[in-house]
Amino acid sequence: MYAEERQRAIAALVGQRGRVSVADLSEQYGVTTETVRRDLAVLDRMGLVRRVHGGAVPAAALTAIELGTGEREHSRAAEKDRIAKAALEFLPRAGGSVLFDAGTTTARLAAHLPADQDLVAVTNSVPIAARLSGYAAVRLQLLGGRVRGITQAAVGPETLRMLGELRVDVAFIGTNALTVGHGLSTPDPDEAAVKRAMVAAAHHVVVVADSTKVGREDFVRFASVNDFDVLITDTEVPPSVRNELSEYGIEVVTT
């Protein structure tokens, strides 16, 4: 196979899988890892892929663009509903404590909570707090701070201070992007700091994210794959990614 042919094949493979490693490409095409790195450098310069640590992702996978909740609310709604319903299985026993991260998928989870669910609920999301405030069995704590209009989430020093004093049973965390190499990431540094503090505050961390988030890397990492326990996603996530996450001890639930 000529170099140009191999490079076209690699670009197509990256587009199909979302992320490929140098080692896998070396084995698949029977060339050295140095040759693969040169191929990826060529493809990166052409704008066909983006090189990341240990491999490559599609050119469109790296982004610092953040969509508002209104734009995200109707995106993949059916998948988010299934993910939210599956997440109910990970709620703690009666009287337990839960952190709800801001986001459209976590908001759907809150919307599916049984009205008589006995919980201590903590959130930095204004929409989630508004919904849970009407649940008689939920003891709600809204985290303070500056509210970002684009996500309707409280962020900043006051939010981080409150989270630093908490320890909860389960945290349901949303993410803009997820890869094994870069972990969980999001466009905004303030939002990333809050998510990082939420992960640190929980005994058990459940990530809820549809498959479009998997294989993407965003501006600020807030957790590695060693920092969460469960990923709940839809069935379109590639089997190779499920297997890779499982090797890190992460329970992957597809619905």
Secondary structure, DSSP 8 states (H G I E B T S, - for coil): --HHHHHHHHHHHHHHHS-EEHHHHHHHHT--HHHHHHHHHHHHHTTSEEEETTEEEEGGGEE-----HHHHHTTTHHHHHHHHHHHGGG--STTEEEEE-SSHHHHHHHHHS-TT--EEEEESBHHHHHHHTT-TTEEEEE--SEEETTTTEEESHHHHHHHHT--EEEEEE--SEEETTTEEEES-HHHHHHHHHHHHHEEEEEEE--GGGBT-EESEEEE-TTS-SEEEE-TTS-HHHHHHHHHTT-EEEE-
